[in-house]
Every structure is written in structure tokens, then in C-alpha cells.
């Protein structure tokens, strides 16, 4: 073993000490930077949303437009004018505008024309010359609108005034064929869409620059959300700028000049607010059997008995053949068998659930179909075991 001298030991100890101190300083700096990152990192609020996602400016909205027109150029799949006489009348009126007069008593029966309804939505601030997408739907008995062209159709608003003119080639997202009594069809053939198929002819005035204040309408009535919107605006723009009038309306003082008001709204609609927990609600679609519930739904302890009832009807044809010399006729009768079967249902106890996962687990334990759950949820609501509001759509 080699013995170190006193100078060597002092040099080694000094080197080791400086290295330990350097490592300690590095770890201290790392810990300090980590703590600063934690302190300075922005904390994202739970259930945060922007004002533009929960509210809209009053008066800034779209307007529906509707028109009646004709589709031409169909490949023999148009309206049958004998069953849809309005198509022939529309064609006659259109030809008269071009100076074509039909002889008296002549009835046209074209198969390449169809009467349609044209709908569109006029967005806010739309100006003349802007293009709009339109939807075209058959109102007669046309088999298909594929390959058709819409003739110039005026689109009117609720006041009867013309706000746009529609025309163009129709796009139908489907196909079909039929022969010998057989038919194959993909998607829907009686409706289509024309992208940029209408030109705006008249603008609708929007009361955005009127008055010294604007009104924000919440998408759903909620006092907590209205208060959060007003507080967020007052915090960013100054106290007293916004005032919540009720659970849906927030009045905001805004600059008078259009440029400043637009910039003010651009800042306001991007402010973040903390969304309050919504009221417990279960939405039931009785036609499709769909059930949707939000996170606030809770369940109290209860017991449920569920059984199913099925009715089966079977029909068997019976042929009655008379004797050869009896002079009777062969008749066909039916024999119907009706059976009713009821499955036994045991009483199942459901534990209280304070979370949505617990409620779903409890409902799944019943083993009921969605259609049966509609009745079970309504009965649980009546018994006071379901802490939610039921809405049937």
C-alpha cells in the first residue's frame, strides 16, 4: 500500500472538497430553478373556457334564406309531372319568361327536371357579392338529383325580400341503380349541396355600433357563468365595465368608434373564465333509445326489479282442399299462434353513487336495454333516488 505524504493528502482533500462544493452548488441551482419553474408556471384553471365559447353578442346572428327552384339536366330521374303537377307549372312559367309559349292543350311530361327547395344561411356582416353554400332538397317524386343543375333561384328572408341568388351544379354524395325490380342505393339521392352556389345581393344591418354598450347573451342560463363573465371583463378592462343583469344577459360598456369597439370585442371574447359545475341533467332520446348524462348526476341508494315481457305471434298458412267430386273450391286459411313470455326479474339493490362512473356501473348491473333504461330512469326519478333533471327529446 502506497502511503501519501502530508502535501499529497492536503492536495487530495482540497480537490475533493472543491468538487463536493461544486456538486452541491449545482444541485442547489437545479433545485432553485425547479422551484422557480413551479412558481412561475401558469396554472390552468379546471374547466376553463373563453367568453366566445359561452356567450355571443346580441344582434350578431345569421338569417335563414329559402327559395323555390328547378333542377334540370337529370338523367331520366326527375319528377313525374302527372303526380307532381307543380313541376310542369313551374317549367311553363319559366319558359314564358324566355318568350316560349306552348300551344293550348299541350302537356309536357319531361323526366329530366325536378322541383326543389333551396335553403341557405346568411351570416352576419355578409356583403353583396359574397358567396354562400346552399342546400337543395327535392319536394316532388324525383328518384335522384345527381348530375342536375340548379336554375337561377332567388332566396328570400323572413320579410319576403330577396337577399341572394342561387345557381350552380349540384353535388350529391350518393349513387344508386335499379333494374328488373331490384334496387341498390348508397346514401341519399334526393338532396344535395352546391358549395359557393349563391351570391349575396343585399346585406342585413347589424346593430353592433349602436349605443354606448353591448349585450352578451350566454348560450345557457347560469348565474355563476354570468357572474364569471362580468368579473373577467371587469378585471381586464376596469371595474364597472361589465354588469350581469340576470342568468343570461351581461351588459358591457364599449367604445363608441367602430374600430375601437371591434378591438374591444376581440379582447373580451378571448378572456378565460372558470366554468361552474352544470346542473345534473340526463337527456333521453325516446326515438333512438340514446341516454346522455353529465358529470353532476348522482344516485341515492335504491332497489330496482327489472323483468322483460315478450309477445310472439306466428302465422302458418293452411290449405283446405275439397274432394274431387264435391264441387267445392280450394281455400287458404291461416293459423295464428300467440304466446306471451315474461322473464322473472329479481330485486337488485343499487348503492349510492357520488360519481358518474358509479352511476354508470350501477345502471349496467341491471342488465337492461337502453329502451328499458328509459322507463327505469323515470321511475327512479319519481322515487327520489336519481338526483338529476330528466329531459326527453
Helices and strands as residue ranges (DSSP letters): H 6-40, E 48-50, H 51-54, E 55-57, E 63-72, H 85-97, E 113-122, E 131-138, E 149-156, E 162-169, E 175-179, E 182-186, E 191-200, E 213-218, H 223-237, E 242-244, E 249-253, H 258-268, E 272-274, E 281-285, E 290-293, E 298-299, E 302-305, E 309-320, E 331-342, E 347-350, H 356-364, H 370-382, E 386-387, E 389-392
